[in-house]
């Protein structure tokens, strides 16, 4: 999956951000698309929509696994980086639930990033 396919997939899977994705400055701006996706996921955590958070995590995993290098880098540097900030928006039990539902590859990337940063 290349950077041009990411906005279309996100808009199909998450219609709530479709209009915002169309406003991303330049066609193929995968970082902008992943930022919008990440903000939406953070919002879902904040309003305790855990099933939607799980869906977003699975979607991030799909983008990472099937994506080209630009897409993979965007997921690592934007989405995975933001996972730690999601922790402050939910209870300990919710956070444990989110972590338990996180797809394997995404969880591995998250753990690697936490270990690198020393959090």
Backbone as a printed PyTorch tensor [residue, N CA C, xyz], in Angstrom:
tensor([[[  0.8480,  -1.1740,   0.0000],
         [  0.0000,   0.0000,   0.0000],
         [  0.8940,   1.2370,   0.0000]],

        [[  0.6510,   2.1150,  -0.9420],
         [  1.4870,   3.3110,  -1.0120],
         [  0.7900,   4.5100,  -0.3720]],

        [[  1.5140,   5.6160,  -0.3190],
         [  1.0270,   6.8170,   0.3580],
         [ -0.2140,   7.4150,  -0.2950]],

        [[ -0.4640,   7.0690,  -1.5430],
         [ -1.6380,   7.5930,  -2.2410],
         [ -2.9030,   6.8090,  -1.8890]],

        [[ -2.7310,   5.5820,  -1.4490],
         [ -3.8690,   4.7290,  -1.1010],
         [ -4.3330,   4.9070,   0.3470]],

        [[ -3.4600,   5.4250,   1.1920],
         [ -3.7630,   5.5450,   2.6200],
         [ -4.9960,   6.4120,   2.8960]],

        [[ -5.0870,   7.6370,   2.3430],
         [ -6.2750,   8.4520,   2.6470],
         [ -7.5820,   7.7840,   2.2320]],

        [[ -7.5850,   7.1110,   1.1020],
         [ -8.8080,   6.4470,   0.6330],
         [ -9.2080,   5.3150,   1.5760]],

        [[ -8.2410,   4.5160,   2.0100],
         [ -8.5430,   3.4290,   2.9420],
         [ -9.0730,   3.9820,   4.2610]],

        [[ -8.4110,   5.0170,   4.7740],
         [ -8.8560,   5.6060,   6.0370],
         [-10.2640,   6.1850,   5.9100]],

        [[-10.5360,   6.8560,   4.8000],
         [-11.8720,   7.4340,   4.5860],
         [-12.9320,   6.3430,   4.4750]],

        [[-12.5920,   5.2350,   3.8290],
         [-13.5400,   4.1170,   3.7140],
         [-13.8250,   3.4800,   5.0720]],

        [[-12.7810,   3.2920,   5.8550],
         [-12.9190,   2.6170,   7.1480],
         [-13.4660,   3.5310,   8.2440]],

        [[-13.1500,   4.8310,   8.1350],
         [-13.5490,   5.7960,   9.1640],
         [-14.2140,   7.0020,   8.5010]],

        [[-15.4570,   6.8710,   8.0950],
         [-16.1390,   7.9650,   7.3920],
         [-16.1390,   9.2910,   8.1640]],

        [[-16.0310,   9.2340,   9.4760],
         [-16.0390,  10.4480,  10.2940],
         [-14.8710,  11.3790,   9.9860]],

        [[-13.7810,  10.8430,   9.4320],
         [-12.6310,  11.7010,   9.1180],
         [-12.4510,  11.9070,   7.6150]],

        [[-13.3890,  11.4180,   6.8230],
         [-13.2790,  11.5190,   5.3670],
         [-13.1240,  12.9360,   4.8630]],

        [[-13.9510,  13.8540,   5.3580],
         [-13.8880,  15.2460,   4.9000],
         [-12.5610,  15.8830,   5.2810]],

        [[-12.0920,  15.5920,   6.4830],
         [-10.8130,  16.1450,   6.9370],
         [ -9.6490,  15.6060,   6.1030]],

        [[ -9.7160,  14.3430,   5.7420],
         [ -8.6630,  13.7500,   4.9140],
         [ -8.5990,  14.4110,   3.5420]],

        [[ -9.7440,  14.8060,   3.0030],
         [ -9.7700,  15.4650,   1.6920],
         [ -9.1150,  16.8370,   1.7340]],

        [[ -9.0270,  17.4200,   2.9230],
         [ -8.4510,  18.7520,   3.0590],
         [ -6.9400,  18.7270,   3.2770]],

        [[ -6.3450,  17.5520,   3.3900],
         [ -4.8910,  17.4490,   3.5650],
         [ -4.2310,  18.1330,   2.3750]],

        [[ -3.2520,  18.9730,   2.6570],
         [ -2.6720,  19.8910,   1.6760],
         [ -2.3020,  19.2910,   0.3280]],

        [[ -1.4870,  18.2610,   0.3250],
         [ -1.0630,  17.7360,  -0.9770],
         [ -1.4150,  16.2630,  -1.1030]],

        [[ -1.7930,  15.9000,  -2.2950],
         [ -2.1500,  14.5200,  -2.6040],
         [ -0.9860,  13.6050,  -2.2520]],

        [[ -1.2410,  12.5440,  -1.5370],
         [ -0.1870,  11.6090,  -1.1650],
         [  0.5400,  11.9900,   0.1050]],

        [[  0.0240,  12.9550,   0.8530],
         [  0.6440,  13.3810,   2.0990],
         [  0.2990,  12.3710,   3.1930]],

        [[  1.0650,  11.3120,   3.2500],
         [  0.7660,  10.2260,   4.1860],
         [  0.9270,  10.6730,   5.6360]],

        [[  1.8820,  11.5440,   5.9240],
         [  2.0470,  12.0220,   7.2990],
         [  0.8150,  12.7890,   7.7650]],

        [[  0.2860,  13.6480,   6.8980],
         [ -0.9220,  14.3950,   7.2420],
         [ -2.1030,  13.4770,   7.4720]],

        [[ -2.2370,  12.4770,   6.6260],
         [ -3.3380,  11.5180,   6.7670],
         [ -3.2150,  10.7270,   8.0650]],

        [[ -2.0170,  10.2920,   8.3900],
         [ -1.8100,   9.5140,   9.6170],
         [ -1.9960,  10.4050,  10.8500]],

        [[ -1.6400,  11.6880,  10.7540],
         [ -1.8890,  12.6040,  11.8770],
         [ -3.3850,  12.7250,  12.1620]],

        [[ -4.1810,  12.8890,  11.1110],
         [ -5.6360,  12.9820,  11.2700],
         [ -6.1730,  11.6900,  11.8900]],

        [[ -5.7080,  10.5730,  11.3950],
         [ -6.0970,   9.2540,  11.9060],
         [ -5.7230,   9.1160,  13.3820]],

        [[ -4.5310,   9.5630,  13.7410],
         [ -4.0530,   9.4850,  15.1210],
         [ -4.8910,  10.3700,  16.0380]],

        [[ -5.1980,  11.5850,  15.5900],
         [ -6.0370,  12.4860,  16.3810],
         [ -7.4200,  11.8730,  16.6140]],

        [[ -7.9610,  11.2460,  15.5940],
         [ -9.2620,  10.5880,  15.7210],
         [ -9.1800,   9.4510,  16.7470]],

        [[ -8.1250,   8.6660,  16.6830],
         [ -7.9520,   7.5620,  17.6350],
         [ -7.8410,   8.1020,  19.0580]],

        [[ -7.0700,   9.1790,  19.2350],
         [ -6.9600,   9.8070,  20.5580],
         [ -8.3230,  10.2620,  21.0630]],

        [[ -9.1160,  10.8320,  20.1740],
         [-10.4600,  11.2810,  20.5480],
         [-11.3150,  10.0910,  20.9910]],

        [[-11.2010,   8.9770,  20.2940],
         [-11.9720,   7.7870,  20.6600],
         [-11.5470,   7.2550,  22.0290]],

        [[-10.2590,   7.3390,  22.3380],
         [ -9.7830,   6.9330,  23.6660],
         [-10.3890,   7.8640,  24.7170]],

        [[-10.3390,   9.1720,  24.4460],
         [-10.8250,  10.1660,  25.4110],
         [-12.3150,  10.0190,  25.7080]],

        [[-13.0920,   9.5730,  24.7220],
         [-14.5340,   9.4070,  24.9590],
         [-14.8950,   7.9400,  25.2430]],

        [[-13.8600,   7.1470,  25.4880],
         [-14.0110,   5.7630,  25.9540],
         [-14.7350,   4.8530,  24.9630]],

        [[-14.5010,   5.0740,  23.6870],
         [-15.0630,   4.2240,  22.6310],
         [-14.0530,   3.1200,  22.3120]],

        [[-13.9360,   2.1590,  23.2090],
         [-12.8660,   1.1640,  23.1230],
         [-12.9790,   0.2540,  21.9060]],

        [[-14.1810,  -0.0360,  21.4480],
         [-14.3130,  -0.8580,  20.2350],
         [-13.7720,  -0.1080,  19.0190]],

        [[-14.0050,   1.2000,  18.9580],
         [-13.4710,   1.9930,  17.8520],
         [-11.9530,   2.1200,  17.9750]],

        [[-11.4580,   2.2210,  19.2020],
         [-10.0040,   2.2580,  19.4100],
         [ -9.3930,   0.9580,  18.8920]],

        [[-10.0190,  -0.1620,  19.2070],
         [ -9.5330,  -1.4570,  18.7160],
         [ -9.5330,  -1.4700,  17.1880]],

        [[-10.5990,  -0.9650,  16.5800],
         [-10.6770,  -0.9040,  15.1150],
         [ -9.5350,  -0.0480,  14.5560]],

        [[ -9.2730,   1.0850,  15.1930],
         [ -8.1900,   1.9660,  14.7440],
         [ -6.8280,   1.2840,  14.8760]],

        [[ -6.6310,   0.5670,  15.9730],
         [ -5.3670,  -0.1500,  16.1650],
         [ -5.1830,  -1.2090,  15.0740]],

        [[ -6.2400,  -1.9210,  14.7510],
         [ -6.1690,  -2.9360,  13.6900],
         [ -5.9020,  -2.2870,  12.3360]],

        [[ -6.4810,  -1.1320,  12.1180],
         [ -6.2580,  -0.3990,  10.8790],
         [ -4.8100,   0.0890,  10.7910]],

        [[ -4.2680,   0.5740,  11.9000],
         [ -2.8660,   0.9990,  11.9280],
         [ -1.9440,  -0.1810,  11.6330]],

        [[ -2.2640,  -1.3250,  12.2050],
         [ -1.4850,  -2.5440,  11.9380],
         [ -1.5310,  -2.8880,  10.4500]],

        [[ -2.7160,  -2.8290,   9.8660],
         [ -2.8770,  -3.1370,   8.4410],
         [ -2.0520,  -2.1750,   7.5850]],

        [[ -2.0980,  -0.8940,   7.9150],
         [ -1.3150,   0.0920,   7.1650],
         [  0.1770,  -0.1940,   7.2950]],

        [[  0.6060,  -0.5720,   8.4920],
         [  2.0240,  -0.8460,   8.7090],
         [  2.4680,  -2.0960,   7.9610]],

        [[  1.7110,  -3.1630,   8.0940],
         [  2.0980,  -4.4470,   7.4980],
         [  2.0650,  -4.3870,   5.9740]],

        [[  1.0520,  -3.7530,   5.4110],
         [  0.8920,  -3.7190,   3.9570],
         [  1.4950,  -2.4800,   3.3040]],

        [[  1.9620,  -1.5420,   4.1130],
         [  2.4170,  -0.2640,   3.5840],
         [  3.8230,  -0.2740,   3.0230]],

        [[  4.0760,   0.7060,   2.1560],
         [  5.4380,   0.9130,   1.6700],
         [  6.2430,   1.6090,   2.7720]],

        [[  7.5040,   1.9190,   2.4930],
         [  8.3630,   2.5110,   3.5260],
         [  7.8240,   3.8290,   4.0650]],

        [[  7.2850,   4.6930,   3.1930],
         [  6.7370,   5.9710,   3.6590],
         [  5.5610,   5.7490,   4.6050]],

        [[  4.7090,   4.8210,   4.2560],
         [  3.5420,   4.5270,   5.0860],
         [  3.9710,   3.9290,   6.4190]],

        [[  4.9070,   3.0050,   6.3760],
         [  5.3990,   2.3760,   7.6110],
         [  6.0530,   3.4110,   8.5270]],

        [[  6.8540,   4.2900,   7.9460],
         [  7.5010,   5.3380,   8.7440],
         [  6.4710,   6.2650,   9.3770]],

        [[  5.4250,   6.6060,   8.6300],
         [  4.3750,   7.4780,   9.1720],
         [  3.6700,   6.8050,  10.3460]],

        [[  3.3710,   5.5240,  10.2180],
         [  2.7190,   4.8060,  11.3190],
         [  3.6390,   4.7620,  12.5370]],

        [[  4.9070,   4.4550,  12.3270],
         [  5.8520,   4.3950,  13.4520],
         [  6.0410,   5.7510,  14.1150]],

        [[  6.2630,   6.7830,  13.3070],
         [  6.6500,   8.0850,  13.8420],
         [  5.4880,   8.9620,  14.2840]],

        [[  4.2850,   8.6570,  13.8500],
         [  3.1270,   9.4540,  14.2610],
         [  2.2050,   8.6210,  15.1540]],

        [[  1.6750,   7.5350,  14.6190],
         [  0.6730,   6.7570,  15.3610],
         [  1.2890,   6.0590,  16.5760]],

        [[  2.3260,   5.2760,  16.3600],
         [  2.9290,   4.5190,  17.4710],
         [  3.4800,   5.4750,  18.5210]],

        [[  4.0820,   6.5690,  18.0700],
         [  4.6160,   7.5660,  19.0030],
         [  3.5110,   8.1250,  19.9020]],

        [[  2.3040,   8.2710,  19.3630],
         [  1.1900,   8.8610,  20.1150],
         [  0.5070,   7.8800,  21.0630]],

        [[  0.8030,   6.6090,  20.9530],
         [  0.1160,   5.6220,  21.7990],
         [  0.3370,   5.9120,  23.2820]],

        [[  1.5410,   6.3030,  23.6610],
         [  1.8100,   6.5940,  25.0740],
         [  0.9350,   7.7240,  25.6000]],

        [[  0.6580,   8.7230,  24.7650],
         [ -0.1780,   9.8420,  25.2150],
         [ -1.6320,   9.4260,  25.3960]],

        [[ -2.0280,   8.3400,  24.7610],
         [ -3.4000,   7.8500,  24.9080],
         [ -3.6440,   7.3350,  26.3220]],

        [[ -2.5860,   6.9260,  26.9630],
         [ -2.6830,   6.3290,  28.2990],
         [ -3.2870,   7.2940,  29.3180]],

        [[ -2.9930,   8.5760,  29.1760],
         [ -3.4680,   9.5550,  30.1600],
         [ -4.9570,   9.8670,  30.0120]],

        [[ -5.5520,   9.4360,  28.9240],
         [ -6.9580,   9.7570,  28.6480],
         [ -7.9250,   8.6770,  29.1080]],

        [[ -7.4180,   7.6420,  29.7550],
         [ -8.3090,   6.5440,  30.1400],
         [ -7.8860,   5.9770,  31.4930]],

        [[ -8.7350,   5.1490,  32.0430],
         [ -8.4370,   4.5200,  33.3320],
         [ -7.3930,   3.4160,  33.1510]],

        [[ -6.8650,   2.9520,  34.2600],
         [ -5.8810,   1.8690,  34.2150],
         [ -6.4860,   0.6220,  33.5720]],

        [[ -7.7280,   0.3160,  33.9320],
         [ -8.4110,  -0.8500,  33.3630],
         [ -8.6280,  -0.7160,  31.8640]],

        [[ -9.0120,   0.4870,  31.4410],
         [ -9.2010,   0.7200,  30.0030],
         [ -7.8720,   0.5880,  29.2610]],

        [[ -6.8060,   1.1260,  29.8660],
         [ -5.4930,   1.0430,  29.2300],
         [ -5.0610,  -0.4180,  29.0880]],

        [[ -5.2920,  -1.2060,  30.1180],
         [ -4.9500,  -2.6250,  30.0420],
         [ -5.7620,  -3.3140,  28.9480]],

        [[ -7.0280,  -2.9370,  28.8360],
         [ -7.8800,  -3.5010,  27.7830],
         [ -7.3530,  -3.1030,  26.4010]],

        [[ -6.9930,  -1.8360,  26.2420],
         [ -6.4610,  -1.3580,  24.9560],
         [ -5.1990,  -2.1300,  24.6010]],

        [[ -4.2930,  -2.2680,  25.5630],
         [ -3.0520,  -2.9970,  25.2970],
         [ -3.3190,  -4.4580,  24.9530]],

        [[ -4.2790,  -5.0620,  25.6220],
         [ -4.5660,  -6.4750,  25.3530],
         [ -5.1980,  -6.6740,  23.9750]],

        [[ -5.8340,  -5.6440,  23.4430],
         [ -6.4760,  -5.7230,  22.1320],
         [ -5.5660,  -5.2450,  20.9980]],

        [[ -4.4070,  -4.7100,  21.3510],
         [ -3.4900,  -4.1770,  20.3470],
         [ -2.9170,  -5.3200,  19.5020]],

        [[ -2.9650,  -5.1920,  18.1810],
         [ -2.3930,  -6.2380,  17.3210],
         [ -0.9010,  -6.4400,  17.6090]],

        [[ -0.4260,  -7.6310,  17.3450],
         [  0.9270,  -8.0460,  17.7270],
         [  2.0200,  -7.1240,  17.1760]],

        [[  1.9940,  -6.8440,  15.8990],
         [  3.0490,  -6.0130,  15.3030],
         [  3.0250,  -4.6100,  15.8860]],

        [[  1.8490,  -4.0400,  16.0250],
         [  1.7160,  -2.6940,  16.5780],
         [  2.1920,  -2.6650,  18.0270]],

        [[  1.8350,  -3.6790,  18.7970],
         [  2.2770,  -3.7480,  20.1930],
         [  3.7950,  -3.8660,  20.2690]],

        [[  4.3720,  -4.6520,  19.3910],
         [  5.8260,  -4.8030,  19.3570],
         [  6.5100,  -3.4670,  19.0500]],

        [[  5.9850,  -2.7320,  18.0790],
         [  6.5380,  -1.4110,  17.7470],
         [  6.4240,  -0.4620,  18.9320]],

        [[  5.2870,  -0.5080,  19.6090],
         [  5.0610,   0.3430,  20.7760],
         [  6.0690,   0.0160,  21.8800]],

        [[  6.2460,  -1.2650,  22.1740],
         [  7.1890,  -1.6720,  23.2220],
         [  8.6080,  -1.2420,  22.8550]],

        [[  8.9990,  -1.4310,  21.6010],
         [ 10.3300,  -0.9990,  21.1540],
         [ 10.5060,   0.5000,  21.3660]],

        [[  9.4910,   1.2730,  21.0400],
         [  9.5910,   2.7170,  21.1850],
         [  9.6740,   3.1230,  22.6600]],

        [[  8.8980,   2.4520,  23.5060],
         [  8.9430,   2.7410,  24.9390],
         [ 10.3220,   2.4070,  25.4980]],

        [[ 10.8770,   1.2710,  25.1070],
         [ 12.2000,   0.8770,  25.5940],
         [ 13.2790,   1.8450,  25.1280]],

        [[ 13.1800,   2.3220,  23.8920],
         [ 14.1530,   3.2910,  23.3700],
         [ 14.0930,   4.6040,  24.1340]],

        [[ 12.8740,   5.0220,  24.4810],
         [ 12.7110,   6.3250,  25.1280],
         [ 12.9180,   6.2530,  26.6350]],

        [[ 12.8670,   5.0540,  27.1910],
         [ 13.0500,   4.8850,  28.6270],
         [ 11.8360,   5.2870,  29.4460]],

        [[ 10.6410,   5.3080,  28.8370],
         [  9.4160,   5.6950,  29.5670],
         [  9.0320,   4.6500,  30.5810]]])
